[in-house]
Amino acid sequence: MNGGGRIRLFCALRLPAGVLDELVAWQEQLAGGGRLVRRENLHVTLAFLGRVDAARLPEVGDALRESAARAGKIVLATARYRETRSVAMLVLDDEGGRAAALAADLQSHLEAAGLYRKEGRPWLPHVTVLRFRERPRLRPDPPDLGRVAPSDAAAFLSRLGPSGAQYDVLESHALGG
């Protein structure tokens, strides 16, 4: 992306295609509870930056590349289903805390560059699977995804629209270099 203007950005772990297929199949039982998150939008957010000057995208990419290169092998597994006031998610176990270490490293770099403000609550590895206006109070058994090993982290452009957000990968970097 060239030029000025503000763009909406976040950084996230991308999930393997087979895991995405399993999540989409599992989501069917949530239908009617709200708006299902589309397959192409399922991810594990590392840092939500919000609106950023487009000219600063290279700084975001540099921080993401450096943090991803230092990351060890990340292994996630399904822990539980959870609803908040506006979304449903699958909370993930983070074997060895390596995803949390990547998120902390990336957030620190972005914060030092003035591109991010750390949240008051601790980072929680999760995949948002459903959005709603009124909490449906579902109680599905979470899917057994096995051990999930994301291979890369990406910077995403988020465009909001009437039918939901559209996410486009701007760049991605392999974990561990």
C-alpha beads as a LAMMPS data file, in Angstrom:
LAMMPS data file: protein, C-alpha beads

177 atoms
176 bonds

1 atom types
1 bond types

-500.0 500.0 xlo xhi
-500.0 500.0 ylo yhi
-500.0 500.0 zlo zhi

Masses

1 110.0

Atoms # bond

1 1 1 0.000 0.000 0.000
2 1 1 1.406 3.349 -1.007
3 1 1 0.672 6.880 -0.015
4 1 1 -1.026 8.388 2.980
5 1 1 -4.361 7.842 4.571
6 1 1 -5.250 5.710 7.512
7 1 1 -5.806 1.980 7.284
8 1 1 -7.159 -0.489 9.839
9 1 1 -4.527 -3.117 10.751
10 1 1 -3.955 -6.131 12.943
11 1 1 -1.322 -8.867 13.190
12 1 1 -2.294 -12.498 13.637
13 1 1 -1.274 -16.122 13.395
14 1 1 -2.731 -17.854 10.365
15 1 1 -4.188 -21.312 10.818
16 1 1 -3.506 -24.336 8.580
17 1 1 -6.115 -25.105 5.894
18 1 1 -7.170 -28.403 7.521
19 1 1 -7.839 -26.645 10.830
20 1 1 -9.900 -24.002 9.040
21 1 1 -11.953 -26.766 7.394
22 1 1 -12.621 -28.371 10.796
23 1 1 -13.588 -25.036 12.350
24 1 1 -16.041 -24.244 9.558
25 1 1 -17.680 -27.679 9.894
26 1 1 -17.914 -27.228 13.685
27 1 1 -19.368 -23.693 13.309
28 1 1 -22.516 -25.097 11.673
29 1 1 -23.960 -25.843 15.119
30 1 1 -23.632 -22.132 15.968
31 1 1 -25.764 -21.027 12.995
32 1 1 -28.690 -18.900 14.094
33 1 1 -26.782 -17.613 17.127
34 1 1 -25.400 -14.657 15.217
35 1 1 -23.103 -14.035 12.266
36 1 1 -20.573 -16.808 11.722
37 1 1 -17.020 -15.641 11.105
38 1 1 -16.120 -16.601 7.550
39 1 1 -13.383 -19.175 6.927
40 1 1 -11.020 -16.588 5.442
41 1 1 -11.355 -14.452 8.594
42 1 1 -10.504 -17.144 11.176
43 1 1 -7.160 -16.378 12.862
44 1 1 -5.448 -15.854 16.234
45 1 1 -4.910 -12.121 16.794
46 1 1 -1.500 -11.121 18.149
47 1 1 -2.049 -7.341 18.165
48 1 1 -4.914 -5.137 16.960
49 1 1 -3.497 -1.782 15.911
50 1 1 -6.680 -0.088 14.728
51 1 1 -6.290 2.885 12.371
52 1 1 -2.689 3.520 11.378
53 1 1 -1.144 5.898 8.848
54 1 1 -0.566 3.766 5.734
55 1 1 2.943 5.176 5.398
56 1 1 3.864 3.333 8.624
57 1 1 3.023 -0.106 7.243
58 1 1 6.730 -0.913 6.643
59 1 1 7.378 -0.408 10.382
60 1 1 4.581 -2.844 11.209
61 1 1 6.039 -5.342 8.745
62 1 1 9.539 -4.965 10.210
63 1 1 8.266 -5.542 13.763
64 1 1 6.246 -8.564 12.648
65 1 1 9.172 -10.050 10.690
66 1 1 11.603 -9.608 13.610
67 1 1 9.219 -11.037 16.204
68 1 1 8.209 -13.967 13.978
69 1 1 11.877 -14.798 13.322
70 1 1 12.514 -15.043 17.079
71 1 1 9.431 -17.156 17.750
72 1 1 9.824 -20.799 18.600
73 1 1 7.497 -23.467 17.278
74 1 1 3.994 -22.533 18.368
75 1 1 1.569 -25.310 19.246
76 1 1 -2.044 -24.542 20.131
77 1 1 -4.952 -26.790 21.130
78 1 1 -8.629 -26.204 21.826
79 1 1 -9.323 -25.454 25.491
80 1 1 -12.946 -24.238 25.665
81 1 1 -15.805 -22.290 24.111
82 1 1 -16.444 -18.801 25.528
83 1 1 -18.893 -15.966 24.878
84 1 1 -18.351 -12.287 25.645
85 1 1 -20.907 -9.498 25.180
86 1 1 -20.409 -9.454 21.394
87 1 1 -18.453 -12.518 20.226
88 1 1 -18.053 -16.243 20.722
89 1 1 -14.601 -17.742 20.631
90 1 1 -12.589 -20.873 21.005
91 1 1 -9.998 -20.270 23.690
92 1 1 -6.761 -22.084 22.944
93 1 1 -4.101 -23.697 25.116
94 1 1 -0.656 -22.328 24.284
95 1 1 1.893 -25.126 24.741
96 1 1 4.977 -23.689 26.409
97 1 1 3.610 -20.134 26.231
98 1 1 5.352 -19.541 22.891
99 1 1 2.371 -17.805 21.243
100 1 1 2.087 -15.510 24.261
101 1 1 5.827 -14.770 24.025
102 1 1 5.439 -13.881 20.330
103 1 1 2.443 -11.646 21.078
104 1 1 4.321 -9.889 23.912
105 1 1 7.430 -9.363 21.777
106 1 1 5.442 -7.997 18.845
107 1 1 3.286 -5.765 21.039
108 1 1 6.397 -4.331 22.744
109 1 1 7.999 -3.485 19.402
110 1 1 4.833 -1.903 18.068
111 1 1 4.299 0.039 21.295
112 1 1 7.875 1.359 21.236
113 1 1 7.227 2.616 17.690
114 1 1 4.033 4.372 18.824
115 1 1 1.863 2.055 16.728
116 1 1 0.131 0.118 19.490
117 1 1 -1.134 0.550 23.028
118 1 1 -1.107 -2.580 25.181
119 1 1 -4.466 -3.648 26.519
120 1 1 -5.157 -3.727 30.239
121 1 1 -6.056 -7.406 30.186
122 1 1 -3.627 -10.233 29.452
123 1 1 -3.404 -11.569 25.910
124 1 1 -5.657 -14.593 25.371
125 1 1 -5.006 -16.998 22.496
126 1 1 -8.362 -17.522 20.784
127 1 1 -10.215 -17.744 17.499
128 1 1 -13.368 -15.644 17.169
129 1 1 -16.016 -17.883 15.576
130 1 1 -19.289 -15.940 15.954
131 1 1 -20.388 -12.291 16.291
132 1 1 -23.738 -11.229 17.725
133 1 1 -25.757 -8.334 19.119
134 1 1 -27.410 -10.386 21.856
135 1 1 -25.519 -13.169 23.594
136 1 1 -26.978 -16.505 22.437
137 1 1 -25.715 -18.395 25.523
138 1 1 -24.744 -21.435 23.493
139 1 1 -22.933 -24.321 25.145
140 1 1 -21.381 -26.337 22.321
141 1 1 -18.635 -28.839 22.950
142 1 1 -15.499 -27.371 21.415
143 1 1 -13.980 -29.232 18.476
144 1 1 -10.905 -31.361 19.054
145 1 1 -8.490 -29.749 16.621
146 1 1 -5.519 -31.714 17.891
147 1 1 -2.191 -29.912 18.106
148 1 1 -2.289 -26.880 15.807
149 1 1 1.027 -25.461 14.608
150 1 1 0.641 -22.154 12.756
151 1 1 3.466 -21.678 10.255
152 1 1 3.357 -17.917 9.910
153 1 1 2.208 -14.586 11.265
154 1 1 0.650 -11.953 9.024
155 1 1 -0.241 -8.279 8.936
156 1 1 -3.869 -7.892 7.858
157 1 1 -5.779 -4.987 6.405
158 1 1 -9.316 -4.886 7.810
159 1 1 -12.120 -3.297 5.800
160 1 1 -15.478 -2.957 7.513
161 1 1 -18.651 -3.375 5.479
162 1 1 -22.373 -4.085 5.862
163 1 1 -21.856 -7.839 5.490
164 1 1 -18.973 -7.912 7.971
165 1 1 -15.255 -7.317 7.847
166 1 1 -13.024 -8.299 4.979
167 1 1 -9.424 -9.155 5.880
168 1 1 -6.581 -9.053 3.374
169 1 1 -3.060 -10.293 4.112
170 1 1 -0.595 -7.501 3.403
171 1 1 2.475 -9.556 4.285
172 1 1 3.324 -12.697 6.185
173 1 1 6.460 -14.079 7.819
174 1 1 7.435 -17.613 8.744
175 1 1 7.758 -18.392 12.441
176 1 1 11.309 -19.095 13.558
177 1 1 12.762 -17.343 10.503

Bonds

1 1 1 2
2 1 2 3
3 1 3 4
4 1 4 5
5 1 5 6
6 1 6 7
7 1 7 8
8 1 8 9
9 1 9 10
10 1 10 11
11 1 11 12
12 1 12 13
13 1 13 14
14 1 14 15
15 1 15 16
16 1 16 17
17 1 17 18
18 1 18 19
19 1 19 20
20 1 20 21
21 1 21 22
22 1 22 23
23 1 23 24
24 1 24 25
25 1 25 26
26 1 26 27
27 1 27 28
28 1 28 29
29 1 29 30
30 1 30 31
31 1 31 32
32 1 32 33
33 1 33 34
34 1 34 35
35 1 35 36
36 1 36 37
37 1 37 38
38 1 38 39
39 1 39 40
40 1 40 41
41 1 41 42
42 1 42 43
43 1 43 44
44 1 44 45
45 1 45 46
46 1 46 47
47 1 47 48
48 1 48 49
49 1 49 50
50 1 50 51
51 1 51 52
52 1 52 53
53 1 53 54
54 1 54 55
55 1 55 56
56 1 56 57
57 1 57 58
58 1 58 59
59 1 59 60
60 1 60 61
61 1 61 62
62 1 62 63
63 1 63 64
64 1 64 65
65 1 65 66
66 1 66 67
67 1 67 68
68 1 68 69
69 1 69 70
70 1 70 71
71 1 71 72
72 1 72 73
73 1 73 74
74 1 74 75
75 1 75 76
76 1 76 77
77 1 77 78
78 1 78 79
79 1 79 80
80 1 80 81
81 1 81 82
82 1 82 83
83 1 83 84
84 1 84 85
85 1 85 86
86 1 86 87
87 1 87 88
88 1 88 89
89 1 89 90
90 1 90 91
91 1 91 92
92 1 92 93
93 1 93 94
94 1 94 95
95 1 95 96
96 1 96 97
97 1 97 98
98 1 98 99
99 1 99 100
100 1 100 101
101 1 101 102
102 1 102 103
103 1 103 104
104 1 104 105
105 1 105 106
106 1 106 107
107 1 107 108
108 1 108 109
109 1 109 110
110 1 110 111
111 1 111 112
112 1 112 113
113 1 113 114
114 1 114 115
115 1 115 116
116 1 116 117
117 1 117 118
118 1 118 119
119 1 119 120
120 1 120 121
121 1 121 122
122 1 122 123
123 1 123 124
124 1 124 125
125 1 125 126
126 1 126 127
127 1 127 128
128 1 128 129
129 1 129 130
130 1 130 131
131 1 131 132
132 1 132 133
133 1 133 134
134 1 134 135
135 1 135 136
136 1 136 137
137 1 137 138
138 1 138 139
139 1 139 140
140 1 140 141
141 1 141 142
142 1 142 143
143 1 143 144
144 1 144 145
145 1 145 146
146 1 146 147
147 1 147 148
148 1 148 149
149 1 149 150
150 1 150 151
151 1 151 152
152 1 152 153
153 1 153 154
154 1 154 155
155 1 155 156
156 1 156 157
157 1 157 158
158 1 158 159
159 1 159 160
160 1 160 161
161 1 161 162
162 1 162 163
163 1 163 164
164 1 164 165
165 1 165 166
166 1 166 167
167 1 167 168
168 1 168 169
169 1 169 170
170 1 170 171
171 1 171 172
172 1 172 173
173 1 173 174
174 1 174 175
175 1 175 176
176 1 176 177
